[in-house]
Amino acid sequence: MNSSQVSGSNQFADSVRLTFRDGLLSPYRVVGPTSIASWFFQYSVMGMAFQVVDQALAETLGVRPVVYGKQLLEPAENEKSASDNDTSYQVKSTIKMLLAPVLAGSLESAVANRAEVERFFGPQKFAQIEAKLNWGAPARLLGPAFLSNTARNVIMCNTTFVLTPIFYKQYYPQEQKSHASLFWFGLGVNVFVGNVVAITQQALWGRSLDYCAAEGGRNIRYADVIRSGLRTDGAAAFFTIPKWSARVLMNAPAQGALPFFYNNVLPLGEHGVLQFVAALYNSARKGAIVSASPQPTSLRAKTVCETQSMSSP
């Protein structure tokens, strides 16, 4: 749907023909071990990465992390404090709010982009393109069109972990707050805000890969890709209702429900997991301290005497 090969009218029909042109099983032939691993880690990595980054930045800058869990159901005024009117605090809080999704979205793309590119081209064609590009190991790990993939994920990370909890906390009617309303609010923001913007980057990603595949493999120049798309299809190169609909059908069931899962389901087991990890850490730390500690002098002397006694005839 996001390829430059799909344009004009009947985009759904064109995308279906393109998908199944090598047979009914052709979509499954491009799924390899890399795709399976990235599917398993993709959304979990983004949620974990955002929480770690947000907490670390909040601690470093001396600001509050984004509201999380049961805080979303509490009245908005409970989160206000005197520091909210301090300009320095607001600047640091804004920096954290901008930086955390960028870092989390970039990590998600590092995990998933190469697998997505492999599915786009198919393993054999992708291997041929990589051979022609002859990139170094770091670039090969990230895959082609990494920047547009990252831009899409940063947009969705902002939607899921920043906009949804903040707007729900601050502006949703308190008497209507519930787990169910959070689910539908998160889904609505995903469909009508996040994906409306993200589809432009998804389309840019697909067109960039078409550009990359030309001549057997060439480096992507985003300015050329954008100019070419606008020249041939206008704004429809990057946004159409069919493109948005396909994106929603693919993304919304999983990521649209992520704010509900992240804030309502995940916290249920969080305390137990953190206790388990803390116990493992303390146990390992205690063992390392004991093994590194020197034996008392009297104990060493006693050990030497016993050894000499046992070796005497």
C-alpha positions in Angstrom: 0.0 0.0 0.0 2.9 2.4 0.7 4.9 1.5 -2.3 5.2 3.9 -5.2 3.8 1.1 -7.3 0.4 1.8 -5.7 -1.1 5.1 -6.8 -4.1 6.6 -8.4 -7.5 5.0 -8.0 -8.2 1.4 -6.8 -5.3 1.4 -4.4 -6.6 -1.4 -2.3 -7.0 -3.6 -5.4 -3.6 -2.7 -6.7 -2.0 -3.5 -3.3 -3.7 -6.8 -3.1 -2.5 -7.8 -6.6 1.0 -6.7 -5.7 1.0 -8.7 -2.5 -0.3 -11.9 -4.0 1.3 -11.7 -7.5 3.6 -14.7 -6.7 0.7 -16.8 -5.2 -1.5 -17.0 -2.2 1.4 -17.9 0.1 3.7 -15.2 -1.1 3.1 -12.9 1.9 4.3 -15.7 4.2 7.4 -16.5 2.2 9.0 -13.2 3.1 8.6 -13.9 6.8 11.9 -15.1 8.3 13.4 -15.5 11.7 14.3 -11.8 11.9 10.6 -10.9 11.4 9.4 -13.3 14.1 12.0 -11.9 16.6 11.1 -8.3 15.8 7.4 -8.9 16.1 8.0 -10.4 19.5 10.1 -7.5 20.8 8.8 -4.5 18.9 6.0 -3.2 21.0 7.4 -4.5 24.3 10.8 -2.8 23.6 9.1 0.5 22.9 7.1 0.5 26.1 10.0 -0.7 28.2 12.4 1.8 26.5 10.1 4.7 27.0 9.6 3.9 30.7 13.3 3.5 31.3 14.3 6.6 29.3 11.5 8.8 30.8 12.4 7.8 34.4 16.1 8.3 33.8 15.6 11.7 32.2 13.2 12.7 34.9 15.7 11.8 37.6 18.5 13.5 35.8 16.7 16.7 35.1 14.8 16.8 38.3 11.3 16.8 36.8 8.3 14.4 37.1 7.9 11.5 34.7 4.9 11.2 32.5 1.8 10.2 34.5 1.4 6.4 34.6 -0.9 3.7 35.8 -3.5 4.7 38.4 -2.4 8.3 38.3 -4.4 8.7 35.1 -7.6 8.1 37.0 -6.9 10.6 39.7 -8.1 14.3 39.5 -5.8 16.5 37.4 -5.2 19.0 40.2 -3.4 16.3 42.2 -0.5 16.6 39.9 0.0 20.3 40.1 2.7 21.9 42.3 4.5 25.2 42.8 7.2 24.0 40.3 4.7 24.0 37.5 4.9 27.8 37.3 8.8 27.8 37.3 10.2 28.6 33.8 13.3 26.5 34.3 11.3 23.5 35.4 9.0 23.8 32.4 11.9 24.0 30.0 13.5 20.9 31.5 10.1 19.0 31.5 9.6 19.9 27.8 13.1 18.7 26.9 12.4 15.4 28.6 9.0 15.1 26.9 10.5 15.6 23.5 13.6 13.5 24.0 12.1 10.4 25.6 9.9 9.4 22.6 12.8 10.0 20.2 15.1 7.7 22.1 12.4 5.0 22.5 11.2 5.2 18.9 14.8 5.0 17.7 15.3 1.9 19.7 12.2 0.3 18.3 13.3 1.0 14.7 16.7 -0.5 15.5 14.9 -3.6 16.5 12.3 -3.8 13.8 13.3 -1.8 10.6 15.6 -4.4 9.1 13.0 -7.1 9.4 10.3 -4.8 7.9 12.6 -4.0 4.9 13.2 -7.8 4.5 9.5 -8.4 4.3 9.1 -5.5 1.9 11.6 -6.8 -0.6 11.7 -10.5 0.2 14.9 -12.2 1.6 16.5 -12.9 -1.7 16.0 -9.5 -3.3 17.0 -7.8 0.0 20.3 -9.8 0.1 21.1 -8.7 -3.5 20.4 -5.0 -2.7 22.6 -5.2 0.5 25.4 -6.7 -1.6 25.2 -3.8 -4.0 25.0 -1.2 -1.3 28.0 -2.8 0.5 27.3 -1.0 3.8 29.2 -1.4 7.0 27.9 -3.6 9.9 26.1 -0.7 11.8 24.2 0.5 8.7 23.3 -3.1 7.7 22.0 -3.7 11.2 19.7 -0.7 11.0 18.6 -1.3 7.4 17.6 1.1 4.6 15.1 3.9 5.2 15.9 3.8 8.9 15.2 7.6 9.3 11.7 7.5 7.9 10.9 4.3 9.9 12.2 6.1 13.1 10.1 9.2 12.4 7.0 7.0 12.2 7.8 5.2 15.4 8.6 8.5 17.2 5.2 9.8 16.2 3.4 6.7 17.5 5.5 6.7 20.7 4.4 10.3 21.3 0.8 9.4 20.7 0.8 6.3 22.9 3.0 7.3 25.9 2.8 11.2 26.0 -0.3 12.6 24.3 -2.8 9.9 25.4 -1.9 9.8 29.2 -1.5 13.6 29.5 -4.6 14.6 27.7 -6.7 11.9 29.4 -5.4 12.9 32.8 -5.8 16.7 32.3 -8.9 17.0 30.1 -11.1 13.9 30.3 -14.1 14.4 32.6 -13.2 13.1 36.0 -16.6 11.5 36.6 -16.2 9.5 33.3 -12.7 8.2 33.9 -12.4 4.4 33.9 -10.4 1.6 32.5 -13.0 1.3 29.6 -12.9 5.0 28.8 -9.1 5.0 28.8 -9.2 2.1 26.3 -11.5 3.9 23.9 -9.7 7.2 24.3 -6.3 5.7 23.5 -7.8 3.9 20.5 -9.3 7.1 19.2 -6.1 9.1 19.6 -4.2 6.3 17.8 -6.6 6.2 14.9 -7.5 9.9 14.4 -4.3 11.6 15.5 -1.2 9.3 15.5 -1.9 7.3 12.4 -3.1 10.4 10.4 0.5 11.8 10.8 2.4 8.5 10.9 1.0 7.3 7.5 2.9 10.1 5.8 6.2 8.7 7.2 5.1 5.1 6.4 4.5 6.2 2.8 7.8 7.9 2.7 9.4 4.7 4.0 7.8 2.6 1.2 8.8 5.1 -1.5 12.3 5.3 -0.1 12.7 1.6 -0.4 11.5 1.7 -4.0 14.1 4.4 -4.6 16.8 2.2 -2.9 16.0 -0.8 -5.0 16.5 1.1 -8.3 19.6 0.1 -10.3 20.0 -2.9 -8.1 20.6 -0.9 -4.9 21.5 2.8 -4.2 21.6 5.1 -1.3 18.4 6.9 -0.4 18.2 10.6 -0.9 15.0 11.7 0.9 14.8 15.0 -0.9 14.6 13.2 -4.3 12.0 10.7 -3.0 9.8 13.5 -1.7 10.1 15.6 -4.9 9.4 12.6 -7.1 6.4 11.6 -5.1 4.9 15.1 -5.1 5.6 15.5 -8.8 3.9 12.3 -9.8 1.0 12.0 -7.3 0.9 15.2 -5.3 0.0 15.0 -1.7 -1.6 11.6 -2.4 1.9 10.2 -2.5 2.0 10.4 1.2 -1.6 10.5 2.4 -4.8 9.0 1.1 -7.8 7.5 2.9 -6.9 4.0 1.6 -3.4 4.4 2.9 -4.7 5.6 6.3 -7.3 2.9 6.5 -4.8 0.1 5.8 -2.5 1.6 8.4 -5.3 1.7 11.0 -6.3 -1.9 10.3 -2.7 -3.0 10.8 -1.7 -0.8 13.7 -4.7 0.2 15.7 -5.7 -3.2 17.2 -2.2 -3.6 18.8 -0.8 -0.1 19.4 -4.2 1.5 19.9 -4.8 -0.8 22.8 -1.3 -0.2 24.2 -2.2 2.8 26.5 -4.8 0.6 28.1 -2.4 -2.3 28.6 0.6 -0.1 29.6 -1.4 1.8 32.2 -3.9 -0.8 33.5 -2.5 -4.3 32.9 1.2 -3.9 33.1 1.2 -2.3 36.6 -0.6 -5.4 38.0 2.5 -7.5 37.8 5.1 -4.7 38.0 5.6 -4.8 41.8 6.2 -8.6 41.9 8.7 -8.4 38.9 10.6 -5.5 40.5 10.8 -7.4 43.8 12.1 -10.5 42.0 14.7 -8.5 40.1 15.8 -6.7 43.2 16.2 -10.0 45.1 18.3 -11.4 42.3 20.5 -8.3 42.2 20.9 -8.2 46.0 21.8 -11.9 46.1 24.4 -11.6 43.3 25.8 -8.4 45.0 26.1 -10.2 48.3 27.8 -13.2 46.8 30.3 -10.9 45.0 31.1 -9.1 48.2 31.6 -12.3 50.2 33.9 -13.8 47.6 36.0 -10.7 47.3 36.4 -10.3 51.1 39.8 -11.5 52.5 39.7 -14.2 55.1 40.6 -13.2 58.7 44.2 -13.7 59.7 43.4 -16.2 62.4 41.4 -18.3 59.9 44.2 -18.2 57.4 46.7 -19.3 60.0 44.5 -22.1 61.2 44.0 -23.3 57.6 47.8 -23.3 57.0 48.5 -25.3 60.2 45.8 -27.9 59.3 47.4 -28.2 55.9 50.9 -28.7 57.3 49.6 -31.2 59.8 47.9 -33.3 57.2 51.0 -33.3 55.0 53.4 -34.5 57.8 54.3 -38.2 57.9 
